[in-house]
Amino acid sequence: MRQTIELFADRAGERLDAFVARRLAERLTRSHAHKLIADGLVTLNDMPAKASHRLVRGDHVVASVPPPETPALVAEAIPLRIVYQDNDVIVVDKPPGLTVHPAAGHPRGTLVNALLALCPELAEIKGTLRPGIVHRLDKDTSGLLVAAKNEAAQANVARQLKDRQVHKAYLALVQGRLEPPEGVIDAPIGRHPRRRQRMAVVEGGRQALTRFRVREYLRDAYSLVEAEPLTGRTHQIRVHFASIAHPVVGDRVYGKASALVGRQFLHAWRLGFRLPKSGRYQEFESPLAADLELALDALRRA
């Protein structure tokens, strides 16, 4: 069943197809938005319109959007390092390059597919492409992630996350000498006003707090930092350090590529939460991934 979505233009002069794609970026590409308009499934002020029509601020746009495709989930024998598991949760050390959950057009080869092979009971959590997933790591971020094995455990850990009772700490190598050596970055995060696939520090964004402490300065050109996100915004650590002119090394989105390492230097090294059944607080640690350790060794020898 199609969903009717009502929107109001917030910029003057923007093309209709660009506006629909921007406002529905989670569901549509620009080409999809263009096709919806061509098929008469988008109206402008209750009238059909061309994709190239330039909007006036306040224009009323209604889009009839098809439901997202839900591909069947498939169990796959993808190797994972298991740090801990019981009847309710499993903690894994995610390698870099592994996407956490399937999406339209990418139904296989993800952490969820690997977890389904290890924990077939996850298949009983219905109605989602993310069974058991309560938090995510970017594809190129390595380290600790907890997944739930049943709906009760999923709700329990999700509630801990919402109440900020889950402790997550990352190791990041950032550009430059970060001073002062410890503090809190307090800057709101929202969608980038022009590049909608990115996040940015923006006025009116959602509150975002990142506590940091410099663990080591390297050649006065880099800082190895422990970063603790006190809120859970998308790309929070990467956006926050880029916003203070110390982007994460190797971050091609918010910084630049690096000869030191082939991905962003970001590793989820510590994770703590209360086990759903007992309520006992448990904390786990992960050694720095091999490629990141090699990058540090190269800097220390230079």
N, C-alpha and C positions, 0 to 999 in steps of 0.2 A: 504493500500500500504506500502510495506517495505521501510525503509530508509537505504541508503547505507552510512556507516560512515567509514571514512579513518583515521587511527591512525598510529603513529610511536612509536616504543618501546623506552622508556626513561630510562630503566634499563636493565642491563645485567643479565641473569640467571633466570629471572622471567618466570613462567609457562604461556603458552598462555591463558589458561582459567582464571587464576588469573589476568593477564594483562587486558583482555577484561572486566572482572567484575569490576576491579578497575577503569578503565577509563570511563566505562558506569554505574557507581554505581547508578545514578539517575534512571536508567531504567532496570537494570538487576541484578539478584543475580548470584553467582558463578555457581549454578546448571543450571540456564538458559543459562549462557555463555557456559557451557560445552555442553549443548544440541545443541546450535547453531553450535558449532564446529563439533559435531558428525553428524549433519544433512547437513554438507558441506556448511554452510552459512557464514563461516569465512575462509578467505584465508590468507596465510602468504607468502609474496613476490610472489603473483600471483599463489600460489600453495596450494592445500589442506594440512592440517597439523593436528597432534594430539593435544588434549587438554594439554597433558603433555610436549609438546615441549618447550624447554628452549630458550628464546629469546636472540638475540644479539642486543645491542643498535643500533637503527636506522632501525630495521626490519619494513617492511611495512605490516600493517595488515588492511584488509578491512572486515567489518562486515555488513551483511544484516539483519537489526533489524526490527522486526514487530512493528507496531504502538502500543502505550500503550492502554490497554483496557479502555473504557469510560463507566462505569456503569451509569445507569439511576439514577438521583437525586430524592430522596424521601423526602417529608416534614414529619417531626416528631415533636410531641408535647413534646419537651424537655424543662423543666423549665429554664428560663433565667431571670436575673435581668436587666431590661432596665433602663439605666441612662438617655438617651435622644433619641428622634427620631423626624424627620420631613419627608418631602416628598422625601428627597435625601439621608439621612444617618440615621443610627441607631448605638448608642453607647451602648455596653453591658458590664457588669461586669462578665467576664468569670470565671466559677468555675474551680478549679484544677481538672485534670483528664479528661477534655473534649478536644478531638482533634479538631482542627479548621476546617479542610476540608477533604472530602473523598479522598481516594487513592485506587489504584488497590488492591483488596482483603479486603478493609475496606470501603464499600460504605455507611454505615449508622452510626447513633449514634454520629454525629459530630455537631459542631456549625453551619455549613452550613445547615444541615438538620433541625436544630432548627429554623434558620432564615427563611427558606423557609415556615415554618408553620406560622411564624409571619408576613412575608412580601412576599406574593405570587408573587409580581411583580419581585422578584429576578429571577424567572424562565424564564423571558424574556431575561436575559443576557445569550446568547447562547455560545456554543463552549468551555466551561470550567467546570471543577469540582469545581471551586472556585468562583462562581458568587458573586460579591460584595466584595470579600476579597481583601484588599489592603495591609494589613500587618498581621503578624501572632504572636501568642504567643505559646511557647512550650506547649505540653499537660499538664504538671505538673506546669506550671506557671499560676497564677491567675491574674485577674485584667482587666483593661480597653482595649477594642478593638473597633475600628470603622469599620463598613461595609457600602458599598454604595448600594443604592436601584435601581440605574439605571446606564446605561453605561456612561452617561455624568458626573454624580457624581463620578463614579469610576475613570474616567480619571482625574478629577479635584483633588481628594485626592491623587491619585498616583503621580501626578505632584508635589503636595506639598511635598510629601515624598522624591521624587527625588531631589527637590531643598532644602531639609533640612529645611522646614518650619513647619514641624509637631514636636511638643515638646512632647517627651516621657520621663517619669521619673519612676524609679523603686525603691522599697525598697528591700534590700538584706541583709541577715545576713551572714557574712563571718567569716571564721575561723581566730582566732588570733587577735592581736591588730594592726589595720591598721594604719600605720604612713608613711608620714605625714597625718593629718586628712582630707586633701582635696588635689585634684590635677587632672591630666588627664593622663590616660593610653593611650599611643600612640604606638601601636604594630600591625603589619600587620597580618591578619587572612586568612588562606586558609585551604584546606583539609589536615587532618593529613597524613603524608607521608606513614604510614603503615596501620593505622586503618581508612579506607576511609569513614566510617559512622560518624566519628568525625571531628571536626574542631580543629585547633591549631594555635598558633602564629608561623608563618613560614616565612623564608626569601622569598621574592618575592610574598607574599600574598597581598590581597587587603588592602588598608589603612583602619585602624579602630581606632576610638577615643572614649574613655569613660571618661566623667567627673564624679568625685565622691566627696562626702562630708560625713564624719562620723557624724551620728546623735547621737550615743550613744555607749559607751564602756560597755560591760557586763562581769563582773568577770575577766577582762583582758584576757579573752580567746576568746571573740567574739566581732565583731564590726557590729553595725546596720548602714547600709550605704544607702544614697540616690545616685543612679547611673543614669546618663543620657547618653545614647548612642548617640553620635553625628553623627555616621554612622550607617548603618543598616545591619551588617554582621550576619550570622547565629550563634546563641548561643553566641553572642558577649560578653555580660556581664559575662556569666559563664566562657568563655575561658579567658577573660582578667584577672579576679580575680584569677583564677587558675594559670595563668602564672606568677603572682607575689607572689605565695605561700600563697594566702588567698582565697581558693576555697569557693564557696557558700555552706553553711551548707546543708547537705542532698543531694547534687548533686552526684548521683551514677556514672555519666559518667566522670566528670572532677574532682571529689573529692572522697567522700565516703559517705556511708549511715550514718544516725545520729539517735540516740535514741530520740533526741528532736522533730523531725518532720519527717513524712513519705514521704516527697518529697523535692525537692530543695526549699529553703527559698527564693523565688523570687516572687514579686508582682508588677504588673504594676499599680502604684497608681495615676499617673497624666498623662493626655493626653490633648493636645491642638492643634487645627487646625482651619482653616478658613472654615466656612460653605459654601458649593458650591454656593448656590443661592445668598446670601447676601454679601459674602466676609467678614462677621464679624468674628473676632477671638473669639473662645469659648474654655474655658478650663474646664475640668472635673476632679474630684477626686474620688477615691474609698477607703473606709476604709480597713485596713489590714484584710485579710481573717482570719476566726476564728481559724483555726489550727495554723497559724503563730502567732497570738496574744497569744494563749495559750503557745506556746513555749517561747515567750518573758517573759510572766508572770512567768513561771517556772524558768527562769534564774534570774529574778529580785528578786525572793523569796529565791533563793539559798544562 
